[in-house]
Amino acid sequence: MKHLLRCCSVAFLVPLVVIATLAQPLAAANRDRIEAFLTTTGFDVALESIALASASAPGMLGLDPDGFGADWTRLTQEVFDTGEMHETAVTILEQTLSDQALTHAVEFYATDLGQRLVAAENASHLVEDDEAKQLEGQKIVSDLIQEGSHRVESLKRMNRAIDASGTAVRALQEIQVRFLLAASASGVIDLQLGGDELRQMMKANEPEMRRSLQLSSLAGAAYTYQTFSDADVDEYADALEAPLMQEVYELLNAIQYEIMAMRFEVLAARMAELRPAQDI
């Protein structure tokens, strides 16, 4: 399934009780079909990749990311438990994903093109060296622009379709706020600002962050789909823009963002076990 932003990304973070209102299916899909949906679309691997975002956590707090050693690996494995995250997603999807939307998504991703896309996306999700991936993606984009290729616009269409409501930047900001507040409450940092003040600061930087995120997403897409033909990329963009696929992605984005926010809040509280409080 198309990559959801690794390091976080709803005008507000969607609480679980609100997620339930995003889709009100006439008949919700059963658990077995949800499990098959996760595998066929690759969303199960996208959930697993949330754990890779933990690498950015110390830096958000002004702490040395290399200062935790083996304890950090142990802690993140416990907090970002893939089985627990998977179970949370399945439980929510059972209540919210309509059978019609599920069938539509599975029918596309079960095709030859769909499965090739999922394989490429799964591999891309789990690339740990994100900096190298970004650099290679940027080089691909630069080459495409020099060639005058329309592929860049097709990749942009794909990214817009994944975040059609334009909430990724504000979701990222809200995850950071929740993480900082949780770290302050647990004594990991001494935070001098409240939640409203943090949100106001981030809002002032929103245009720059949005542009940075768009460039990052474009490079990521260029890297992920580099072996696909222009016709494949155009077909995928068309599929992602379909109304039922938009319904699926709005729901999956909200679920992934909320799981990420909850895990980061738990991580902030548990970081108190690793080192004393520090000013920020």
C-alpha positions as CSV (number, residue, x, y, z in Angstrom):
1,M,0.0,0.0,0.0
2,K,1.2,3.5,-0.9
3,H,3.7,4.7,1.7
4,L,2.3,6.7,4.5
5,L,4.8,9.2,5.9
6,R,7.4,7.3,8.0
7,C,8.2,9.9,10.6
8,C,4.6,10.9,11.4
9,S,2.0,12.8,9.7
10,V,-5.1,15.5,10.6
11,A,-5.9,19.0,11.3
12,F,-5.8,17.4,14.6
13,L,-4.8,13.8,15.5
14,V,-7.8,11.6,15.2
15,P,-8.8,9.9,18.5
16,L,-10.0,6.4,18.2
17,V,-13.6,7.3,19.0
18,V,-13.6,9.8,16.1
19,I,-12.0,7.4,13.7
20,A,-15.1,5.3,14.1
21,T,-17.1,8.1,12.5
22,L,-14.9,8.4,9.4
23,A,-16.6,5.4,7.9
24,Q,-20.1,4.2,8.7
25,P,-20.4,1.0,6.6
26,L,-23.7,-0.7,6.0
27,A,-21.9,-3.9,6.6
28,A,-18.4,-4.0,8.1
29,A,-15.9,-6.5,6.8
30,N,-15.2,-9.5,9.1
31,R,-11.9,-10.1,10.7
32,D,-10.7,-12.8,8.3
33,R,-11.3,-10.4,5.3
34,I,-9.5,-7.6,7.2
35,E,-6.5,-9.8,7.7
36,A,-6.4,-10.7,4.0
37,F,-6.9,-7.0,3.2
38,L,-3.9,-6.0,5.2
39,T,-1.7,-8.6,3.5
40,T,-2.9,-8.0,0.0
41,T,-2.5,-4.2,0.2
42,G,0.7,-4.2,2.2
43,F,-0.7,-2.1,5.0
44,D,0.6,-4.8,7.5
45,V,4.1,-3.9,6.5
46,A,3.4,-0.1,6.6
47,L,2.3,-0.6,10.2
48,E,5.5,-2.5,11.0
49,S,7.5,0.4,9.6
50,I,6.2,2.7,12.2
51,A,8.9,1.4,14.5
52,L,11.5,2.9,12.3
53,A,10.2,6.3,13.2
54,S,11.5,5.9,16.7
55,A,14.9,6.7,15.5
56,S,13.8,10.4,15.3
57,A,12.5,10.5,18.9
58,P,15.7,11.5,20.8
59,G,16.4,14.3,18.3
60,M,12.9,15.8,18.9
61,L,13.8,16.1,22.6
62,G,17.3,17.6,22.0
63,L,18.9,14.4,23.2
64,D,21.9,12.5,21.7
65,P,20.3,9.7,19.5
66,D,23.5,7.6,20.1
67,G,23.5,7.9,23.8
68,F,21.1,5.1,24.8
69,G,22.9,2.0,23.4
70,A,21.3,-1.4,23.8
71,D,18.7,0.0,26.2
72,W,17.2,2.0,23.4
73,T,16.8,-1.0,21.1
74,R,15.2,-2.9,23.9
75,L,12.8,-0.1,24.8
76,T,11.7,0.6,21.2
77,Q,11.1,-3.1,20.5
78,E,8.8,-3.2,23.6
79,V,7.0,0.1,22.8
80,F,6.6,-0.5,19.0
81,D,5.3,-4.0,19.4
82,T,4.2,-5.0,15.9
83,G,1.7,-7.5,17.1
84,E,0.0,-4.9,19.3
85,M,-0.1,-2.3,16.6
86,H,-1.5,-4.9,14.1
87,E,-4.2,-5.8,16.6
88,T,-5.2,-2.2,17.1
89,A,-5.5,-1.6,13.4
90,V,-7.6,-4.8,12.8
91,T,-9.9,-3.9,15.7
92,I,-10.6,-0.4,14.3
93,L,-11.0,-1.6,10.7
94,E,-13.5,-4.2,11.8
95,Q,-15.7,-1.4,13.0
96,T,-15.1,1.2,10.3
97,L,-14.1,-0.3,6.9
98,S,-17.0,-1.0,4.6
99,D,-17.1,-4.2,2.7
100,Q,-17.5,-2.2,-0.5
101,A,-14.3,-0.2,0.1
102,L,-12.4,-3.3,1.2
103,T,-13.4,-5.2,-1.9
104,H,-12.5,-2.3,-4.2
105,A,-9.0,-1.9,-2.7
106,V,-8.3,-5.7,-2.7
107,E,-9.5,-6.1,-6.3
108,F,-6.9,-3.5,-7.4
109,Y,-4.0,-4.6,-5.2
110,A,-4.6,-8.3,-6.1
111,T,-3.9,-7.6,-9.8
112,D,-0.4,-8.2,-11.3
113,L,0.3,-4.5,-11.2
114,G,-1.1,-4.2,-7.7
115,Q,1.1,-7.0,-6.3
116,R,4.2,-5.6,-8.0
117,L,3.4,-2.2,-6.4
118,V,2.9,-3.8,-3.0
119,A,6.2,-5.7,-3.2
120,A,8.1,-2.4,-4.1
121,E,6.3,-0.5,-1.4
122,N,7.0,-3.1,1.3
123,A,10.7,-3.1,0.4
124,S,10.8,0.7,0.5
125,H,9.0,0.9,3.9
126,L,11.7,-1.2,5.5
127,V,14.7,0.7,4.1
128,E,16.5,1.8,7.3
129,D,18.9,4.3,5.7
130,D,16.3,6.9,4.8
131,E,18.9,9.6,4.0
132,A,20.4,7.4,1.3
133,K,16.9,6.6,0.0
134,Q,16.1,10.3,-0.2
135,L,19.3,11.2,-2.0
136,E,18.7,8.5,-4.6
137,G,15.1,9.6,-5.0
138,Q,16.2,13.3,-5.4
139,K,18.7,12.2,-8.1
140,I,15.9,10.3,-10.0
141,V,13.6,13.4,-9.8
142,S,16.3,15.7,-11.0
143,D,17.0,13.4,-14.0
144,L,13.3,13.2,-14.9
145,I,13.0,16.9,-14.8
146,Q,16.0,17.3,-17.1
147,E,14.5,14.8,-19.5
148,G,11.2,16.7,-19.5
149,S,9.4,13.6,-18.4
150,H,5.7,13.8,-17.3
151,R,6.4,11.1,-14.7
152,V,7.1,13.8,-12.1
153,E,3.6,15.1,-12.4
154,S,2.2,11.6,-12.2
155,L,4.2,11.0,-9.0
156,K,2.8,14.2,-7.6
157,R,-0.7,13.1,-8.5
158,M,-0.1,9.9,-6.5
159,N,1.1,11.7,-3.4
160,R,-1.8,14.1,-3.6
161,A,-4.3,11.2,-3.8
162,I,-2.8,9.6,-0.7
163,D,-3.3,12.8,1.3
164,A,-6.3,14.2,-0.5
165,S,-7.5,16.2,2.6
166,G,-4.0,17.8,3.0
167,T,-3.7,16.8,6.7
168,A,-0.3,15.2,6.7
169,V,1.7,18.2,7.9
170,R,-0.7,19.1,10.7
171,A,-0.8,15.4,11.8
172,L,3.0,15.4,11.9
173,Q,2.9,18.6,14.1
174,E,0.3,17.1,16.4
175,I,2.3,13.9,16.9
176,Q,5.3,16.0,17.8
177,V,3.3,18.0,20.3
178,R,1.8,15.0,21.9
179,F,5.3,13.4,22.2
180,L,6.8,16.6,23.7
181,L,4.0,17.0,26.2
182,A,4.2,13.3,27.3
183,A,8.0,13.6,27.7
184,S,7.6,16.7,29.8
185,A,4.9,15.0,32.0
186,S,7.2,12.0,32.6
187,G,10.2,14.3,33.5
188,V,12.3,13.4,30.5
189,I,12.5,17.1,29.6
190,D,11.7,20.3,31.2
191,L,9.3,21.9,28.7
192,Q,8.6,25.6,29.2
193,L,5.7,25.8,26.7
194,G,2.2,24.5,26.8
195,G,0.4,22.6,24.1
196,D,-1.3,25.6,22.6
197,E,2.0,27.5,22.4
198,L,3.8,24.6,20.8
199,R,1.0,24.3,18.2
200,Q,1.2,28.0,17.4
201,M,5.0,27.8,16.9
202,M,4.6,24.9,14.6
203,K,1.8,26.6,12.7
204,A,4.1,29.5,11.9
205,N,6.5,27.1,10.2
206,E,3.8,25.2,8.4
207,P,4.4,26.5,4.9
208,E,8.1,25.6,5.0
209,M,7.3,22.2,6.5
210,R,4.6,21.5,3.9
211,R,7.1,22.2,1.1
212,S,9.7,20.1,2.7
213,L,7.3,17.2,3.1
214,Q,6.2,17.5,-0.5
215,L,9.7,17.3,-1.7
216,S,10.5,14.4,0.6
217,S,7.4,12.5,-0.5
218,L,8.2,13.1,-4.2
219,A,11.8,11.7,-3.8
220,G,10.4,8.8,-1.8
221,A,7.9,8.0,-4.6
222,A,10.5,8.3,-7.3
223,Y,12.8,5.9,-5.4
224,T,10.0,3.4,-4.7
225,Y,8.6,3.2,-8.2
226,Q,11.8,3.6,-10.3
227,T,11.4,0.2,-11.9
228,F,7.8,0.8,-13.1
229,S,6.8,2.1,-16.5
230,D,5.2,5.5,-17.0
231,A,2.0,3.7,-17.9
232,D,2.1,1.7,-14.6
233,V,2.6,4.9,-12.7
234,D,-0.3,6.7,-14.5
235,E,-2.6,3.7,-13.9
236,Y,-1.7,3.7,-10.2
237,A,-2.4,7.4,-10.0
238,D,-5.8,6.9,-11.6
239,A,-6.6,4.0,-9.2
240,L,-5.6,6.1,-6.1
241,E,-7.9,9.0,-7.2
242,A,-11.0,6.7,-7.3
243,P,-13.6,7.7,-4.6
244,L,-13.6,4.3,-2.9
245,M,-9.8,4.2,-2.8
246,Q,-9.9,7.7,-1.3
247,E,-12.3,6.4,1.4
248,V,-9.9,3.6,2.2
249,Y,-6.8,5.9,2.4
250,E,-8.6,8.5,4.6
251,L,-9.3,5.8,7.1
252,L,-5.9,4.1,6.9
253,N,-4.1,7.4,7.3
254,A,-6.1,8.2,10.4
255,I,-5.4,4.8,11.9
256,Q,-1.7,4.9,11.2
257,Y,-1.3,8.5,12.6
258,E,-3.2,7.6,15.8
259,I,-1.2,4.4,16.4
260,M,2.0,6.4,15.8
261,A,0.9,9.1,18.2
262,M,-0.1,6.6,20.9
263,R,3.2,4.7,20.6
264,F,5.2,7.9,20.8
265,E,3.4,9.0,23.9
266,V,4.2,5.6,25.5
267,L,7.8,5.9,24.3
268,A,8.1,9.4,26.0
269,A,6.9,8.0,29.3
270,R,9.2,5.0,29.1
271,M,12.3,7.1,28.2
272,A,12.3,8.2,31.9
273,E,13.7,4.8,32.6
274,L,16.8,5.5,30.5
275,R,18.1,8.9,31.5
276,P,17.4,11.8,33.9
277,A,15.4,14.9,33.1
278,Q,17.0,17.5,30.7
279,D,16.0,21.0,29.8
280,I,14.8,21.8,26.3
